Structure formats: structure tokens, C-alpha cells
Amino acid sequence: MSPSGAARAPLNRELVLRAAMALAGESGIEALSMRKLGQSLGVEAMSLYHHVANKDDLLDGMVDAVFAEVDLPVEGVGWRTAMRRRALSMREVLSRHGWAIGLMDSRTTPGPATLRHHDAVIGCLRAGGFSVALTAHAFSLMDSYVYGFVLQERALPFETAEQTTEVAQAMLAQFPAGAYPHLAELATAHVLQPGYDYGDEFEFGLDLVLDGLERAAAREA
């Protein structure tokens, strides 16, 4: 029985992985340990080894669970539409699981969801007329953009429109008048405008990436 007197649900691999993901989200992936994970689940760390072989197996499973949340490319919509939807979904998922960014492509024993995802992306690009080499270039470029944007977005010292305005105004107030005219112009004419959301920059950059890949594919054809 749990301390509250309610029967605790029996552990399984999915519960262990979800608890590990929650712990990583709260404290960071560096703070994740089998001992802390066991504590969060109310069991001894040794009990976890019935469901994950070791720490590496735990990390593999966590990454696979993140890939399982990302929308797979949809058939019949064209590679550009499919890749755009996939990038938007990837950004949304990584915004929830920022701890995973540095792990997404680091595992040497990927799980079924990871393999299914990568195979679907490659298949979509190949069906769209991309050569094998251009497919590799495109995959790397798109993921670098998505991962990099999410990292940058998470590092910003603001989240809401109100916080953005406060931070921008506080920074401008520190500058001597006329010292940094271009920076001041960007802040006042863009960042401080009503409705500004840094997240909107993502789709602008994504479309530039897709435009470039479309031109590259056309050259190959």
C-alpha cells in the first residue's frame, strides 16, 4: 500500500519511462538517476531493473517515447507539406521535453518509434524525388534548425508578450541615446509591436529552409 493507503498501480516499463521523463523535465537530464527515479515512484532502485536493463536502456526508452509523440509524415500531401507538419510537431514535442534535445540523435540502440520515424522521413523525401545524398542533407538541415530554434527559444529570458516588452524596455533603458541605433530600431519597430511573439520566427525560418531544399531538389531533377 502507498503512504496514503491507496493501492499503487504495478510498475511496468511505460510507467517507469514516463516517470523518468517527468523527472528529467523537472530537474534536468543530468539530475536523473536510478535512485531518484525509484524515490519518485516509491520503490527501491533495484525494482526498476525489472523494467529497464540499465541507465542506457532507460535513456533509449525515454528518447523513443519522445519520437513516438512526433507526427509521422502523412502520405499523399507532398514532401514539403509533410516535412513542414513534421517540423511543427517536432518543435511542439521538444518544447514539452526540452531535456531530450541533446539525446535525440545520440543513441546507438534506437527503439521502434525512433526507427519508424526516421524511416518515414527518409521515405517521404525519397518519394519526393530527393536523391539519397540530398535526403541526408535535408534531414540534417531540418533537424538542426528545429533543435537549434527550440534551444534558443528555451534560453530566452521571457515567455509571455508582457515579459518580452518588459525585458526589451529594460534593455533599451540601459543604452545611451543613439549608441546602438540598429538594435534600438529592431526592438521598437518589431519586438515591441503589439502581438509580437518570438515563436512566430520559427515558421519564417522553416519556410526559408524548405524553399532552399525545394530549389536543390529541382536542380537535381
VEXSEBA-439507 format. One record per residue (C-alpha): z, y, x; residue in one letter. Coordinates in steps of 0.1 Angstrom, whole numbers, plus 2048, in hexadecimal, padded with zeros to 3 digits. Example, Ala and Ser with C-alpha at 12.3 -4.5 7.8 and 13.67 -1.06 7.14 Angstrom:
VEXSEBA-439507
+-----+-----+-----+---+
!  pz !  py !  px ! r !
+-----+-----+-----+---+
! 84E ! 7D3 ! 87B ! A !
! 847 ! 7F5 ! 889 ! S !
+-----+-----+-----+---+
***
This chain:
VEXSEBA-439507
+-----+-----+-----+---+
!  pz !  py !  px ! r !
+-----+-----+-----+---+
! 800 ! 800 ! 800 ! M !
! 7FA ! 824 ! 80B ! S !
! 817 ! 83C ! 80F ! P !
! 810 ! 84A ! 7EC ! S !
! 813 ! 827 ! 7DE ! G !
! 7EE ! 824 ! 7D5 ! A !
! 7DB ! 806 ! 7E1 ! A !
! 7C4 ! 810 ! 7FE ! R !
! 79F ! 806 ! 7FB ! A !
! 797 ! 7EB ! 814 ! P !
! 786 ! 7F7 ! 833 ! L !
! 761 ! 7F1 ! 839 ! N !
! 748 ! 7FE ! 851 ! R !
! 73B ! 81A ! 83B ! E !
! 75F ! 827 ! 834 ! L !
! 766 ! 827 ! 85A ! V !
! 746 ! 83A ! 862 ! L !
! 74B ! 854 ! 846 ! R !
! 76F ! 85A ! 852 ! A !
! 762 ! 85E ! 876 ! A !
! 748 ! 877 ! 86A ! M !
! 762 ! 88B ! 858 ! A !
! 779 ! 88B ! 876 ! L !
! 75C ! 896 ! 88D ! A !
! 755 ! 8B2 ! 874 ! G !
! 778 ! 8BE ! 874 ! E !
! 781 ! 8BB ! 899 ! S !
! 760 ! 8B6 ! 8AB ! G !
! 750 ! 897 ! 8B9 ! I !
! 763 ! 89B ! 8DA ! E !
! 784 ! 896 ! 8C8 ! A !
! 77A ! 876 ! 8B7 ! L !
! 78C ! 857 ! 8C3 ! S !
! 793 ! 835 ! 8B4 ! M !
! 7B8 ! 83E ! 8B3 ! R !
! 7B3 ! 85E ! 8A0 ! K !
! 79A ! 84D ! 889 ! L !
! 7B3 ! 831 ! 881 ! G !
! 7CE ! 84B ! 87A ! Q !
! 7B7 ! 85D ! 862 ! S !
! 7B1 ! 83C ! 84F ! L !
! 7D6 ! 832 ! 850 ! G !
! 7D0 ! 813 ! 866 ! V !
! 7D4 ! 808 ! 88A ! E !
! 7B7 ! 80F ! 8A0 ! A !
! 7B3 ! 7EA ! 8A6 ! M !
! 7AA ! 7E5 ! 881 ! S !
! 78B ! 7FA ! 886 ! L !
! 77C ! 7E0 ! 89E ! Y !
! 776 ! 7C9 ! 880 ! H !
! 75C ! 7E2 ! 874 ! H !
! 74F ! 7F3 ! 894 ! V !
! 74B ! 7E1 ! 8B5 ! A !
! 756 ! 7FE ! 8CB ! N !
! 753 ! 824 ! 8CE ! K !
! 72D ! 822 ! 8D5 ! D !
! 728 ! 80E ! 8B6 ! D !
! 73B ! 827 ! 8A2 ! L !
! 726 ! 844 ! 8B0 ! L !
! 706 ! 830 ! 8A9 ! D !
! 711 ! 82B ! 885 ! G !
! 71A ! 84F ! 880 ! M !
! 6F8 ! 85B ! 88D ! V !
! 6E7 ! 841 ! 877 ! D !
! 6FA ! 84E ! 859 ! A !
! 6EE ! 871 ! 860 ! V !
! 6CA ! 867 ! 863 ! F !
! 6CE ! 854 ! 842 ! A !
! 6D5 ! 876 ! 831 ! E !
! 6B5 ! 886 ! 83D ! V !
! 698 ! 885 ! 825 ! D !
! 67C ! 86E ! 831 ! L !
! 658 ! 87B ! 830 ! P !
! 648 ! 877 ! 80E ! V !
! 627 ! 866 ! 80D ! E !
! 609 ! 877 ! 7FD ! G !
! 613 ! 89B ! 804 ! V !
! 603 ! 8A2 ! 826 ! G !
! 614 ! 8A2 ! 847 ! W !
! 61C ! 8C7 ! 847 ! R !
! 62D ! 8C7 ! 826 ! T !
! 640 ! 8A6 ! 82F ! A !
! 64B ! 8B4 ! 851 ! M !
! 656 ! 8D5 ! 841 ! R !
! 66B ! 8C3 ! 828 ! R !
! 679 ! 8AC ! 842 ! R !
! 683 ! 8CA ! 859 ! A !
! 694 ! 8DC ! 83C ! L !
! 6A7 ! 8BC ! 833 ! S !
! 6B1 ! 8B6 ! 858 ! M !
! 6BE ! 8D9 ! 85B ! R !
! 6D3 ! 8D5 ! 83B ! E !
! 6E1 ! 8B4 ! 847 ! V !
! 6EA ! 8C1 ! 86A ! L !
! 6FA ! 8DF ! 85B ! S !
! 713 ! 8C7 ! 84B ! R !
! 716 ! 8B1 ! 86A ! H !
! 713 ! 8C9 ! 887 ! G !
! 725 ! 8B1 ! 89E ! W !
! 707 ! 89A ! 89C ! A !
! 6ED ! 8B1 ! 8AC ! I !
! 6F4 ! 8A6 ! 8D0 ! G !
! 6F4 ! 882 ! 8C6 ! L !
! 6D5 ! 87F ! 8AF ! M !
! 6BE ! 873 ! 8CA ! D !
! 6D7 ! 867 ! 8E4 ! S !
! 6DE ! 844 ! 8D7 ! R !
! 6CE ! 826 ! 8E8 ! T !
! 6D5 ! 80E ! 8CC ! T !
! 6C9 ! 821 ! 8AD ! P !
! 6D0 ! 814 ! 88A ! G !
! 6B9 ! 80B ! 86E ! P !
! 6B9 ! 82D ! 85D ! A !
! 6B2 ! 83E ! 87F ! T !
! 695 ! 827 ! 886 ! L !
! 687 ! 82A ! 862 ! R !
! 688 ! 850 ! 865 ! H !
! 676 ! 852 ! 886 ! H !
! 65C ! 838 ! 87C ! D !
! 655 ! 84C ! 85C ! A !
! 651 ! 86D ! 86E ! V !
! 63A ! 85D ! 888 ! I !
! 626 ! 84C ! 86C ! G !
! 622 ! 86C ! 859 ! C !
! 614 ! 87F ! 877 ! L !
! 5FD ! 863 ! 881 ! R !
! 5F0 ! 861 ! 85D ! A !
! 5EA ! 886 ! 85F ! G !
! 5D2 ! 881 ! 87C ! G !
! 5EA ! 888 ! 899 ! F !
! 5E3 ! 874 ! 8B9 ! S !
! 600 ! 860 ! 8C8 ! V !
! 605 ! 87B ! 8E2 ! A !
! 604 ! 898 ! 8C9 ! L !
! 61C ! 885 ! 8B3 ! T !
! 635 ! 882 ! 8CF ! A !
! 631 ! 8A8 ! 8D7 ! H !
! 635 ! 8B1 ! 8B2 ! A !
! 654 ! 89B ! 8AD ! F !
! 665 ! 8AA ! 8CB ! S !
! 65B ! 8CE ! 8C2 ! L !
! 667 ! 8CC ! 89E ! M !
! 688 ! 8BC ! 8A6 ! D !
! 68F ! 8D4 ! 8C3 ! S !
! 689 ! 8F1 ! 8AB ! Y !
! 6A0 ! 8E2 ! 890 ! V !
! 6BC ! 8D8 ! 8A7 ! Y !
! 6BA ! 8F9 ! 8BA ! G !
! 6BB ! 90E ! 89B ! F !
! 6D8 ! 8FC ! 88C ! V !
! 6EC ! 900 ! 8AD ! L !
! 6E4 ! 925 ! 8AE ! Q !
! 6ED ! 929 ! 889 ! E !
! 70E ! 918 ! 88D ! R !
! 717 ! 92E ! 8AB ! A !
! 712 ! 94F ! 899 ! L !
! 732 ! 963 ! 893 ! P !
! 72A ! 967 ! 86E ! F !
! 722 ! 951 ! 850 ! E !
! 71F ! 967 ! 831 ! T !
! 70B ! 987 ! 82B ! A !
! 72B ! 99B ! 82B ! E !
! 735 ! 98D ! 84C ! Q !
! 713 ! 994 ! 85A ! T !
! 715 ! 9B8 ! 850 ! T !
! 738 ! 9BC ! 85F ! E !
! 72F ! 9AC ! 880 ! V !
! 70E ! 9C1 ! 883 ! A !
! 71F ! 9E1 ! 87B ! Q !
! 73C ! 9DA ! 893 ! A !
! 723 ! 9D3 ! 8AF ! M !
! 70F ! 9F2 ! 8A8 ! L !
! 72F ! A07 ! 8A8 ! A !
! 735 ! 9FC ! 8CC ! Q !
! 714 ! A0A ! 8D9 ! F !
! 70F ! A2D ! 8E6 ! P !
! 6F7 ! A3F ! 8CF ! A !
! 6D3 ! A38 ! 8DA ! G !
! 6DD ! A20 ! 8F6 ! A !
! 6CC ! A02 ! 8E6 ! Y !
! 6B2 ! A0F ! 8CE ! P !
! 69F ! 9EF ! 8C8 ! H !
! 6BF ! 9DB ! 8C2 ! L !
! 6CB ! 9F5 ! 8AA ! A !
! 6AA ! 9F6 ! 898 ! E !
! 6A9 ! 9D0 ! 893 ! L !
! 6CD ! 9D1 ! 886 ! A !
! 6C8 ! 9EE ! 86D ! T !
! 6A5 ! 9E6 ! 862 ! A !
! 6A9 ! 9C0 ! 85F ! H !
! 6CC ! 9B1 ! 862 ! V !
! 6DE ! 9CC ! 84E ! L !
! 6C4 ! 9CB ! 832 ! Q !
! 6D0 ! 9BE ! 810 ! P !
! 6CB ! 998 ! 80C ! G !
! 6C8 ! 991 ! 831 ! Y !
! 6D0 ! 96D ! 83A ! D !
! 6CC ! 960 ! 85D ! Y !
! 6C4 ! 93E ! 84E ! G !
! 6A3 ! 94C ! 841 ! D !
! 697 ! 94F ! 865 ! E !
! 695 ! 929 ! 865 ! F !
! 677 ! 925 ! 84E ! E !
! 664 ! 941 ! 85F ! F !
! 667 ! 92F ! 881 ! G !
! 660 ! 90D ! 871 ! L !
! 63F ! 91A ! 863 ! D !
! 635 ! 927 ! 885 ! L !
! 63C ! 905 ! 894 ! V !
! 628 ! 8F4 ! 879 ! L !
! 60B ! 90D ! 87D ! D !
! 609 ! 905 ! 8A2 ! G !
! 609 ! 8DF ! 89B ! L !
! 5EE ! 8E3 ! 881 ! E !
! 5D8 ! 8F6 ! 89A ! R !
! 5DF ! 8DB ! 8B4 ! A !
! 5D6 ! 8BF ! 89C ! A !
! 5B6 ! 8D2 ! 892 ! A !
! 5AC ! 8D5 ! 8B7 ! R !
! 5B0 ! 8AF ! 8BB ! E !
! 59C ! 8A8 ! 89D ! A !
+-----+-----+-----+---+
***
